[in-house]
Amino acid sequence: MAGDGVTLRELDDRPVTDLNGVGDKRAAALAKVGVHSVMDMLCYYPRRYLDRSREATIGALSVGEEGMVLVRVTSVSARRTRNRRTIVEVRVEDDTGSLRLTFFNQPWRERQLSVGIEAVVFGKVDQYQGNNQMTNPLVDLVGDQTGRIVAVYPQSEAAGLHTWEFDSMAAEALRRVTGGRGFADPVPAEVLDTYHLVGRSEAFGGIHRPGSMKEVSEARRRLVFDELLRIQLELVQRKIELERTTMGIAHCVDGDLVGAFHGVLGFELTGAQVRTIDEIRADLVEPRPMHRLLQGDVGSGKTVVAVTAMLAAVQGGHQGAFMAPTGVLAEQHHLGVAEMLGDLTVPDPTTLLGNRPLRVELLTGRTPVADRRRITGDLASGGVDILIGTHALIQEGVDFFSLGVVVIDEQHRFGVEQRAALREKNADGAVPDVLVMTATPIPRTAAMTVYGDLDVSVLDEMPPGRTPIATSWLVDADDEVWGAVRSEVAAGMQAYVVCPLIDESETLEVSSAEETFADLSAGPLADMRVGLLHGRVGHVEREETMRRFRAGDLDVLVATTVIEVGVDVPNATIMVVLDAARFGIAQLHQLRGRVGRGTVASRCILVGEASTPDSEERLGALVRSTDGFELAEVDLDLRGEGTIMGERQKGRNDLRLASLRRDREWVEVAREVALQLVGDGDGLSRHPGLADEVALFLGEAESDFLLKS
């Protein structure tokens, strides 16, 4: 590719064996850590840095701390253990004291560290037989990397590669590039100036061979920005291309039906609901298809917003579809939506009065054949206004008269294939507007990366009258726990008891639903009506159990996470989660949302030991907060972006340096810059260097995955 500097594409085309000192054997070792080309070598970043300009003394070292000291070698000895391992012991000193260095299976240290040599050692100090020592510290001989910042690379035992080898290879790669044409920099100079970013040559130099920690920081900012910008450019381009090349439906949003619906609700909409409905209305009047993500905490009123969107389509002569992830949830949504819309009518000139009741139907895999035939026939002729079901709604054999708005509940992987299926639903090829809903909030910056092709609306306000759920955490399920359950039931309320497994497990000592059901029925809850619900209970029995619990014929429901989403029993006011540390934050928050759905104060009791600091922080966060967005930030901090990026953790396209946790503000900056560069719809025609890098790092498969997220 023409240009003043060396492009990353050119470096990717050069095998790592082009570097001096890299033969076939070392190339095979590098391949094990994903380094095949010179570009891969330059993108194999250090994991930390040693600041040689701030050396400590032996006397200042504390046990348990990492430290770096300049020392003289006073004695060296080597011996073999019975299992033929080599131990080298080296005594070193400085003007403030002495220290023992112990090296396991590094026999060459005896030759490296001869008496009288000076070296810089870095390691963790521990005590052995009353004396301070370091075990297997990093060692640099004086004159070899002292007096500067030293990059420490991820070392690979499997590949047999050490940090100083990566250091010398990275230095050689930099020398070859910067000694010639230097790096090509495809990011416009005005962008670099606006955000005070260093050039690409400085960035690669500063990340691998920095002169100061300030250089490391500036280099990292630039390279993080590059990684995030490539992803955002791809997402924004695809989003704009979809909007330009797909024909949507320009809805008339000012009809009477939506107003009539809001009038029969019996409560005022929250400010967040009004704002979100306005955002959706603005999308619906446009001739391009809406593709919007609606994030809202448990109980924030997403269903009312979704129904409003579908009614906007119905009042213009179109139809709405509501897709749920499971048949059980589809049935529950059908009950709720049909009840909400029970008194509404739609115009129908074929009837005597000129209108008919608005019609809501349910279609799942369990719909009887005769009912299915009737529903699909009426759907095709326009007699069904809103159809609720599973993904079966967009499959072959289900034909709409005119599908206007589709709502997808708790199903994020709605991508290219599903869009194509929706396009085929309408005879004129018009693509319906799509609203994807989730009650599992994720942080804004993560949403911008994972759901980058969706516009995002947030319901961040709870309807009035909802009582916050009091959450507590106990180590054991003792009399206090079961006493609280008995007390709620005695007051006419109901309870959930949630377990992580169905059967008893020998490998995991966690409460199983079957065992817990048996123990509680025969023990502390023996005088109560206890039901059991889990994934292996047959459909008929499961439906009957849920029906009885909803009707108040059961006092306590022992269940697995099958109740996590959508189960709505306002009379249930207490939940006990056994072995709570086995669940993630999002899952516990979803489970907790099954209580507190009425006006009575509710509580959630988390039970079990926290075996790690992370699980302790998770449970502590749930006790502190009932805000799903706040908990999502905690979750991201604890577990990292791998949990959000999912399958993107494969291949070289990963975020190698950028972190959705540490670099939240750079996600937003990258999005803004991407919109500036490609927001006019002309793509990257004016920035061929960036276009080539997007193609290099985000191949076709990767781009498709981003859009299916």
Secondary structure, DSSP 4 states (H G I P E B T S, - for coil): --SSSB-HHHHHHSBGGGSTT--HHHHHHHHTTT--BHHHHHTS--SEEEEGGG-B-GGG--TTSEEEEEEEEEEEEEEE-TTS-EEEEEEEEETTEEEEEEEES-TTHHHHS-TT-EEEEEEEEEEETTEEEEES-EEEETTSS-SSEEEEPPPBTTTTB-HHHHHHHHHHHHHHHHTTT-B---S-HHHHHHTTPPPHHHHHHHHHS-SSHHHHHHHHHHHHHHHHHHHHHHHHHHHHHHHHH---------SHHHHHHHHHSSSPPPHHHHHHHHHHHHHHTSSSPPEEEEEE-TTS-HHHHHHHHHHHHHTTT-EEEEE-SSHHHHHHHHHHHHHHTTT-EEE-TTSTTSEEE--EEEE-TTS-HHHHHHHHHHHHHT--SEEEESGGGGSTT---S-EEEEEEES-----HHHHHHHHTTSTT-PPPEEEEEESS---HHHHHHHTTTSEEEEE--PPTTPPPEEEEEESS--HHHHHHHHHHHHTT-EEEEE-SBSS--SSS---BHHHHHHHHHHTTTTTS-EEEE-TTS-HHHHHHHHHHHHHT--SEEEE-GGGSSS---TTEEEEEETTGGGS-HHHHHHHHTTS--SSS-EEEEEES---SHHHHHHHHHHHH---HHHHHHHHHHHH-THHHHGGGGSSTTS-SS--TTTTHHHHHHHHHHHHHHHTTTTTTTT-HHHHHHHHHHS-HHHHHHHHH-
